Amino acid sequence: MAEIENVTDSNFEDEVIKADTPVIVDFWAEWCAPCRQIAPIIKDLAGEYDGRVKVVKLNVDDSPQTAGKFSIRSIPTILAFKNGEVVEQLMGARPKGAFVEMLDKLV
C-alpha cells in the first residue's frame, strides 16, 4: 500500500512543484469533519495510482503559507499538479468517482 506523504511549507516546492510525476495534494486540517470523511478515499487512491500519481496531504494549520499561496479558502480542497502547475481542483467532500475522474485525467 502506498504511503501518503505529509508535505509542509518547507518541502512543498521539492515534493510537489518539482515532482517527476503528477501529484494530488489534499489540503486538510485535524478539526475538519469532511476532511476526515474523504481520508479513506484518498488513501485508497494512493494505492490504486501508486507509481503513476503521487498523493500527499498538507495540513493548512501547520503550513498556512502554502495554503495561502494557492488561495485555499475552504477544506478539504484537492489540487492536481502536473509539471508544477495546478491543472484541476476539487473542493469539499465528494464521492470517490469524482476523484477517480480527476486522477484519470492526470495519467
Secondary structure as UniProt FT lines:
FT   STRAND          5..7
FT   TURN            9..11
FT   HELIX           13..17
FT   STRAND          23..28
FT   TURN            30..31
FT   HELIX           33..48
FT   TURN            49..52
FT   STRAND          54..59
FT   TURN            60..62
FT   HELIX           64..69
FT   TURN            70..71
FT   STRAND          77..82
FT   TURN            83..84
FT   STRAND          85..91
FT   HELIX           96..106
//
